[in-house]
Amino acid sequence: MKGYKQQLLVPLDGEEVVLHIQAMKRKSLRLVLNPAGEIDLRIPLGSNKTQVNRFLESHEQWLVQRRREWKANKSRSKSALRFLGRTLALVEDDVVFPEIGGELLGDELLKVPRVAEVQRQAVLEQWLRQQARAKFESLLDFWWPRFQQYGVARPVLRVKKMRTRWGSLSRKGYINLNLALIHMPENLIELVVVHELCHIRHFDHGPGFRRLLALHLSDCQLRERELDRFHLNGFPRSC
């Protein structure tokens, strides 16, 4: 039986929301509210419509709560930005490219160009991508010497927007890291980087992988719990 993808509109909290269904080889159903505020549902091959509907119904209140949080954070995010775990207040200034500097009501300022909203968002994303690449590469520079013993080339970094993953490691030699990580505190970015590097040795999440991760990050479980609770706007979160 082959996997498939399906997109539907479903009623939720008085509005219609996009539901993405992906059938694949897995044992259980998994639900996520993605960064676009849409619902991603992964289901085992062979799941029937009744099972899917019951699962969605049982998680309706969870989805309503996540969706309301997403909308509230989206509204707040127009005047503020999370960056490496800090809140930056956005202020228009005579700058060509965003610059950090100054303080407002206890928050650091991020000066942004006086341009139309669409242009400003494009400039902000470009700035975030630059910051993310620099931060991710610096962490890879630090950690790679501990993994090069496994006889493979250093993976090539790709900064991507991902709806359901913080990162992934490709057998083709790429390490993919979610752009949304740049909003996180550095210790959580480091967790994801080391997690993916551990997949060089163990391409699963079995005991060997867990031992290797704990060897490099003794507090990995604490960081994982912190990452799981981090659910600001635009960040993947599963139930």
SVG drawing of the C-alpha trace seen along z (x, -y; Angstrom):
<svg xmlns="http://www.w3.org/2000/svg" viewBox="-19 -58 57 60">
<polyline fill="none" stroke="black" stroke-width="0.4" points="0.0,0.0 1.4,-3.4 1.3,-6.6 -0.7,-9.6 -1.4,-13.2 -4.7,-15.0 -5.8,-18.6 -9.2,-19.5 -11.0,-22.4 -12.4,-21.6 -14.5,-23.7 -12.7,-24.7 -13.7,-27.3 -16.1,-29.1 -13.8,-29.2 -12.5,-26.9 -8.9,-25.7 -6.7,-23.8 -6.1,-20.2 -3.1,-18.4 -3.4,-14.6 -0.4,-12.4 -0.7,-8.6 2.6,-6.9 4.4,-4.0 3.9,-4.7 2.2,-3.1 0.1,-6.0 -1.6,-9.2 0.2,-12.4 -1.2,-15.9 0.6,-19.2 -0.5,-22.8 2.1,-24.1 3.7,-27.6 1.0,-28.7 -1.7,-27.9 -2.8,-24.9 -3.3,-21.4 -0.9,-18.6 -2.1,-15.1 0.1,-12.0 -1.8,-8.7 -0.7,-5.0 -1.3,-3.4 -4.7,-1.7 -6.4,-4.1 -10.0,-4.6 -12.2,-7.8 -13.9,-6.8 -10.6,-6.5 -9.3,-9.8 -12.5,-11.6 -12.6,-10.2 -9.0,-11.2 -9.6,-14.8 -12.7,-15.0 -10.8,-13.8 -8.2,-16.5 -10.6,-19.3 -10.1,-21.3 -6.3,-20.9 -6.5,-22.3 -8.8,-25.2 -6.3,-26.2 -3.3,-25.9 -5.0,-27.9 -6.0,-30.6 -2.5,-30.8 -1.2,-31.0 -3.5,-33.9 -2.7,-35.8 1.0,-35.4 0.7,-36.3 -0.9,-39.6 1.8,-40.3 4.6,-39.4 3.8,-42.4 5.6,-44.7 8.1,-42.3 10.4,-39.5 11.9,-36.6 15.6,-36.2 17.9,-33.7 15.4,-33.5 15.2,-37.3 12.4,-39.7 13.3,-42.4 10.9,-45.3 10.6,-46.4 11.0,-50.1 11.1,-51.9 14.4,-53.8 16.5,-55.2 18.3,-51.9 18.7,-49.9 19.0,-46.5 17.8,-45.5 20.1,-46.5 20.0,-45.6 20.5,-48.5 18.9,-50.4 16.2,-49.4 12.4,-50.1 10.5,-49.1 13.1,-46.5 13.2,-45.0 16.1,-45.3 15.3,-47.2 15.6,-45.9 15.7,-48.8 13.9,-48.1 13.6,-50.1 10.7,-52.5 9.2,-50.5 5.9,-48.8 4.9,-45.9 5.5,-43.3 8.9,-44.7 9.7,-44.8 8.8,-41.2 11.0,-40.2 13.9,-42.2 13.3,-40.6 13.4,-37.1 16.6,-37.8 18.1,-39.1 16.9,-36.1 18.3,-33.7 21.7,-35.4 21.7,-35.3 20.5,-31.7 23.2,-30.5 25.9,-32.2 24.7,-30.8 24.2,-27.3 27.6,-27.2 29.3,-28.3 27.7,-25.5 28.7,-23.0 32.2,-24.3 32.3,-23.7 30.7,-20.2 32.0,-18.7 35.4,-17.6 33.6,-15.3 31.9,-13.5 34.4,-13.4 35.8,-10.2 33.0,-8.3 34.6,-8.7 32.1,-10.8 32.4,-14.2 31.0,-17.2 27.3,-17.6 26.4,-20.7 24.1,-23.0 20.8,-23.9 18.5,-26.4 14.9,-25.6 11.4,-26.4 10.0,-23.1 6.4,-22.6 6.9,-19.5 10.6,-19.1 13.3,-21.1 16.0,-19.4 16.9,-16.4 20.0,-14.7 20.1,-13.4 22.0,-10.4 23.1,-12.5 25.3,-14.6 23.0,-17.5 22.0,-18.7 18.7,-20.6 17.9,-23.0 14.6,-24.8 14.8,-28.6 12.5,-28.9 15.3,-27.7 16.8,-31.2 14.0,-32.3 15.1,-29.8 17.6,-30.1 21.1,-28.9 21.1,-25.8 18.0,-24.5 19.5,-25.2 22.6,-23.3 20.4,-20.4 19.0,-20.1 22.4,-20.4 23.9,-17.7 20.8,-15.5 21.2,-15.6 24.9,-15.0 24.3,-11.9 22.3,-10.5 25.6,-10.2 26.3,-7.2 22.7,-6.1 20.0,-6.8 17.2,-6.0 16.3,-7.0 17.2,-3.7 19.3,-3.1 22.5,-3.7 21.4,-7.0 20.2,-8.0 23.5,-7.0 25.5,-9.0 23.3,-12.1 23.6,-11.9 27.4,-11.4 27.7,-14.8 24.9,-16.6 24.4,-15.3 21.3,-17.5 19.7,-16.5 16.5,-15.3 16.0,-18.6 16.6,-20.5 14.2,-18.2 11.5,-19.0 12.2,-22.7 12.0,-22.5 8.8,-20.6 7.2,-23.3 8.4,-26.1 5.3,-27.0 5.5,-30.6 4.1,-31.7 5.6,-30.0 7.1,-27.1 6.2,-23.5 4.3,-21.8 2.9,-18.3 0.3,-17.0"/>
</svg>
